[in-house]
Amino acid sequence: MTPGPQPGREYVLTLSCPDTAGLVHAVSGFLVRNSGNILESRQFDDRLQGRFFMRVHFDVSDPDADLENLRYRFGPVAEAYGIFWALRHASTPTRTLIMVSRFGHCLNDLLFRWRTGALNIEIPAVVSNHRDFEGLAHTYGIPFHHIPVTADTKVHAEARLLGLVRELNIDLVVLARYMQILSDDLCKELEGRAINIHHSSLPGFKGARPYRRAYERGVKLVGATAHYVTPDLDEGQIIEQDLVRVDHSLDPDDLVTVGRDVEAQVLAHAVKWHTESRVMVHGNRTVVFR
């Protein structure tokens, strides 16, 4: 396994701004002045939108170049070029709350990846509207919160959820097949820090038993989409998608199995890229530096 970032020495800078000459020079000059050594750098020039995107992973040798000082020193550079930016420690794990209902494949996959170090996250809590995976959460030593949801209790349930997000200082909420629609107000509260996963049969096969309906239509592709949560149901900015080719030999249960595998992998990729500051949102689209 590749060694993880060194605490206190490695940083990730992400930025977007109107495209203009001298941007890369300005960023590299800032790094040189602050004993920065580039470990990875990716950039994208969106010519259609006239916008520039960049992600730089770097380390520093100057002990005085801590996060606070680096942010202060980059301020004038950002102001000069109209840059929207973020700078963080590369090693800091993302505090992640996972939500689930009665399909546990994505939850199980995320917990395993976290435990084996494949995801640089902390999981202070698992939340569910059912108790099916309480035992699984406890197996990993993670607190489980049962928050049942009905039409009459939805407002109260969302208030409890938001209370947990604030109390536990959550950075990211992952809907790992959480089968409840979040209110518009909650979606806005979690904007840019909530990720959902759904099967590729949407929007064609909404509702219950989508894989049965897909089987009846003789689908040839099964896949999944991971996206940010917005008030527009299942229409948030897409982070990752994948497809697997299937054929007539697979029955509905087989399609479900294939679909679950794709969903787990797609969601894990989205979580990894988000927590490594590789995803930049611009309008209805994302720039993903994989």
Buried (B, 14 or more C-beta within 10 A) or exposed (E): EEEEBEEBBBBBBBBBBEBEEEBEEBBBEBBEEBBBEEBEBBBBEBEEEEBBBBBBBBBBEEEEBBBEEBBEEBEEBBEEBEBEBEBBBBBBBBBBBBBBBEBBBBBBBBBBBBEEEBBBBBBBBBBBBBEBBBEBBEEBEBEBBEBEBEEEBBEEBBEBBBEBBEEBEBBBBBBBBBEBEBEEEBBEBBBBBBBBBBBBBBEEBEEEEBBBBBBEEEBEEBBBBBBBBBBEBBEBBBBBBBEBEBEEEBEBEBBBEBBBBBBBBBBBBBBBBBBBBBBBBBEEEBBBBE
